[in-house]
């Protein structure tokens, strides 16, 4: 860590900073500062682990009203497979051994380590066979006229998640071949020589972490983020009834059944107006709906709402847009529901990558089309055309976000996570 980094930082902010910096020195500093418990090792018998990589919910902490709490610290490793043509069988076997070493080192839990491995459309282009036609893995692209994201085309992305910064840092170092032992487990194989790291993104989510890490571009100098907010915009997210279930987002047929698709957008936040010009009434109206703002439904960051954002108490988005010239973000998203539930499962988190307030919006869905449909509903172009809404002004929270990067991925079932073929034999 840079000299003097520890001064003036709380333990939680220091751990977040260590995760953001990465590398052996940051890991050593994190181990010295973080008050993590002595974690038990994972099991040598890995047969009991879920067959679905994305099946995290039963291993997450539960907050009030049984809302799942995402692991507090995250690392996204973007990896490139440097060899031409299909991956070798030897590389696939080595990769699987490296991933199993992580599972033996830490319990499969928010209090241990949760991780997934996903693959981009660019990865599957190296095979002669195409992906099954039934599998919807679209190329990423801009989805609105005012978006111009850089398209991510790594071969693979490893998503590491834990409540303990030292765990994600240790797992990262082990995967990259820079650590020979992890939580008392020997690490005799890594991804070194199989992949090259092309990018690294980090972040955090959870009560208090955004407030302790708000001295970045995109947030006013007045440090306005509420002390108990789990995300930079100051409100609770991830209500249980505002999420698709893991069953809903699971691919149900074909060689990749038991997997899912994953979308990751990097979004730069612009919160000066949000906190310094918009009133509490406007923030609630734009995040939830004008009716919530009028009735004072949302208290604090929204913990009082229970397990949903109570959109049943809000009029249709079209009505609010037409009558009040304001429509809420959550209100618009109700238009993309099936069986009264969203069709995407969010596992996003905030970040200070690049010294900017950022959101890494990570979603899981059965088909990428489910994400694009949800994005269309959130954009609300039709509402702006038929009402007094501007394209962005008073149209939910659009004006406070700029999408800078986007990637789409296939997240296969656990048995196919190590360099799968486009048409694998199960």
N, C-alpha and C positions, 0 to 999 in steps of 0.2 A: 504494500500500500504506500502511496506517496507520503513523505514525511509530514506529520501533523494532521493526517486524515482523521485520526481518532478524536481530536479535540472538538468539543461542541456537538458531537454526534451522539444520539441515543444508540443503545445497542441495536435496536431494530433498523435504524437508518444506516448504521455501520454495516450490518449484515447485507442489507440491500445493496450498498455501495460495493461490497466485496463481490457479490454475485455479478454485478454489472461489469466490474473490471475483469474478473476471471483470471485463470492462471494459477500456478503453484503458490506464488506469494500471497495472492488474495485468499486462497484456501487456508494457508497457514494462519493468516490474520483472522479469518473467520473462525477457525477452530479455537484460537486464543480468546476470542471475544464472545462468541455465541454461547449462551447457556443452554445448549441442547442436552437432553437426557442421554444416558448411555443406551443406545438403541440396540435391541436384540438383532441378531443376524436373521436373514431370510432362511428359508428351509432348503435343505438339500433335495427334498422331494417337491419338485415343481409341478407335479401333475394336478394339484388342486387349484392352480391359478386359472383365472377365467380364460376361456378360449377366445373371447373378444378383447382385443387390446383396449378398446374404448370403454370397457365396463369398469368404470371408476366409482360410481355412486355409492356402492355398498362399502367402499373403503375410504370415503370422505368423512370429515367431521360434519356434524349436524348443528346448525344454529337454532335460534328460536323458530318455532313453528315448523320444525323439520325441514328447513331450507338447507340444501347442501352447500358447504363452504369449500371453495376451491383452494388447493394448496397455495401457500402464501408466496413461495419463491419459484420462479420459472426460468428455464433456459431453453431456447430453440437453437439447435445445431443444424445448420444448412450444409449438406454434404454433397460432394461431387465424386462420382465413380470415374476415375481417369482413363480406364481401359476402354477401347472401342469394342463394339459388339455386345452380345449378351454376357452377363456376369458369369464367372466360373463357378463350378460347384464347390471348389475348395474355398473360394472367398465367401460363399454363402454359409458353409459349415463353420468357418472361423467367426463370421459375424454372429451366428446363433450362439456360439460358445461365449462370445464377449457379452451378449445380452443376458445370457443365463448367469454369468458371473455377477452382474448387477443384482439379479433377483436373489442370488444366494447371499449377497452382502447385506441387503436391507429388506425389511418386511414390505409386502405389497400394501402400502397404506400411505395416507397423507402424512403420517407421523414417521414413515420410512421413505420409500421412493415409489412414485408412479411414473411410468413413461410409455410413450408410443413411438412407432416408426412408421412413416408414411412415404409415399412415392409419387412423383410428379408425372404428368403426361410425357414430359421430355425423357424421363427414364424409360418408359415403356416403348418409346420409338426405336430403341436399340434392338428390339426383337423383330424377327420376320413375321411372326403372328401378331395380329391386332388384338387389343382387348376385346372381350365379348361385347357384342352389340347391345346387350341388355344393360351393360354397365355405363352409367352416365358420368364420365370424367371429362368435362369440357376444358378446353384451354382457357386459362384466366384472361380477363379482358376488362376494359373500362365498361361500367354499367350505366353511366349517366353522361350527358354532354359536358358536365362540369368536373368530371373525373379524368385524370391522366396518370394512372398509376404505372410505375415501372413493374414489369412482369417478372416474377421470380421463376427461375427454371433450374433449380438444383435437381439432383437425382433423388435425394432423400432428405427428410427433416426428422430429427429426433427431438421430441418434446419431453423434457425432464421437469418433474414437479415434486415439491416437498414443502412441508412447513418449516424445514430447517435449511438455511442457506448452505451450510457445510455439506449437506447431502447432495444437492444438485451440483455443487462445485466438484465434490469428490467423484461423483458419477461421470461428470464431463471429463475430468482428468484421466480417469480409468479408461474411458472409451477412446480417448485420443492417444493412449499409450504412455502417459506421463505419470502413472501411479501403479506401483507393483502390489499394493495391498489396500483393501477397502473394507473398513469396519472389521478387521481381523481376517478377511477372506483374501487368499492369494489371487492376484489377477495375472494370469499367464498368457492371456490373449487379448487383443484390442482391435479397434478398427484401423489402426495405423497400418498403412500398406494396402488397405482396401479402399478407403475413402480419403479425400482431401477436404478439409473444412473450407467452405466458401463464404460463410457468414455466420454470425453469432448474434442472437437477439435475446434480451433478458427482460425480466419484469417482476411484478409483484401484485398481489391483490389481498385485501383484508383490512379490517377496521384499523385505522391509525397510520397505516403505511403511506397512503397518498399524502396525508397532512405532513408527515415527517420528511417527505421527499418532494416538496413543491417549489423549491428554489431553482426553477428551471424556466426556459423559454416557454411561453404559451400560458403562463399563470401570472396574475398580477403580483407585484412586489409586496402587496399587503398581506400575502399568505392567507388567502380566504378559505382554503379547503377545510371543511369541518373536521375536528379532531377525530371523530368516530366514523368518518366516511370510508367505505371500502374501495371507492374509485374516485378519480379526480373530479368528476362532475358533481360529486357531493351527495349522491343518492344511492340507495341500495339497488342491487341488480340480482338477477339469478333467482327470483322467486320460484319456488318449486312448480307452481302451476303456470309459470311463464316460460317453461322449458319443455322441449320435446323429451319423451322418455328415451332411454337407451335402446329399448326395443323398437321404438318408432324410427330411429335413425339407422338401424341395422339392415344391411343388404340381406335379402331373404332367399335369393336363388343364385345359381351359377357358381363358378369355381371360387369366387371371393365371398360367398355367403358367410355371414358372421363378421364381416368387416363393415366399413362405412366410408363415406367420403369426407374430406376435411378441406376447409377453406381458411386461409390466413390472410387478412388484410392488415397492413400497418397504417394507422391513422394518426396524423398529426393533429393535436388539439389546440384550439385558439380560444382561451377562456377569459380574456381580459373583459370583453363586454359581458360575458356570462356572469361574472362576479362583481364587476364594478359599475355596470350600467343597468343590467336587468334586475328587477326586484325579485323578492322571494316568490311573489305571485306569478311573475312571468316564468321563472325557472320551473316551478311546479307545473304550470300550464304547458310549457314546451316539452318537459320530460314525460309527464303523465297525460293530462288532459285539462282543458280550461275548467271543467266542472269540479275537478279535484281542487284546483286553485281557489275557486269561488267558495267552496264549502270548507276549506281548510282541512281536507282529509289527511294530507301527508304531514306527519309530525317528524321533525328532525330529518334524518336521512331516510326515513320510511320504514323503520323496523316495526312500527305499529300496524302496518298493512297486513301482516300475517304471511300467508304463503302465496299471495298473488298481488298484482298491482290494482286489483278491483276495477278492471275495465268494464265490468257489467254495469257499473254505476255511471259510466260515461256515455254520452250520446254517440251515434256513429260519427266517424271522422268527417264525412261529407257535410253533416249538419253543423258541426263546430266550425269547419272552414268557411261555410257559407254565412253563418250567422254572427260569428265573433271574429272572423279573420285570423284565428289562431287554432292550431291543431297540435295535439301532443304526439311525441315519438311513440310511446306505448299504444296510444289510441290508434295510430296508423297501422301498427303491426298486427292488430286484431284481424285485419283484413286478409292476412296470410295464414290463418289457422285452419286446421282440419280436426274435426271432432273436438272442437273447443280447446285445442292445444296448438302451440307453435309447431312448425315442422323442422326447426333447427334446434340443436342443443349447444348452447354457448359455453365456452371455456376460455373466455378472453381475460386479459389482464393489462394493467397499466405498466408504463415503462418510462425511464429517463434516458433511453438510448439517444445518443447525439446531443445530450444535455437539453432535450426538448420533452415537453409533456406529450406522451404518446400513448395510444391504445393499440395493442396487438389483438385484433378481433379474430378469434379462433372459433369456428363453428363446425359442428358435425351434423351431417344430414345424409339421408339415404341416397339422394341424388343431388348433384350440384345445382340442378334446376330448382330444388327447394330453396337453396340459398338465393339464387337470382330472383325468384318470385318474392321472397321475403324482402330482399333489397329493393325491389320495385315498389312494394307496398310502403316501405320505410321512406323512400324518396318522395312519394306523393305527388308526382308530376301532374296527375289527373286532378288532384285537389287544387293545385296552384292555378291550373288552367280554368277551373270552374268557380273560383272564388277570389276574394281580395288578398289571398296569400301571395307573397312574392315567391319567386322560385325557391328561395331559401328562407327569407325573413318570415318569422312566425310559423314556419313549416317544420315543426319539431325542433331537432337539434342540428339540422344540416349545416347551418352557417358556422358552426363551431368546430367542424371537422374537415380535414383534407386527406383523402386516401393517397398515400404515396407509393405503396407497393401492394401487390396481390399475387397469391399463388393458390392453385387447386391441387389436391392430392388424393390418392387412394390410400386408405388406412386398412390394410388387410387383416384378417384374423391372425391371432398369435402364431399359429402353425405356419403361416406364410410370410412372416415379417422380415425374414432375412433374404434379401435379393430375390423376390419372387419373379417368375416368368409371367409374360402377358397372359398366357393360357396355362396355368399351373396344373399339375396333377396332384390331387389332395391325398 
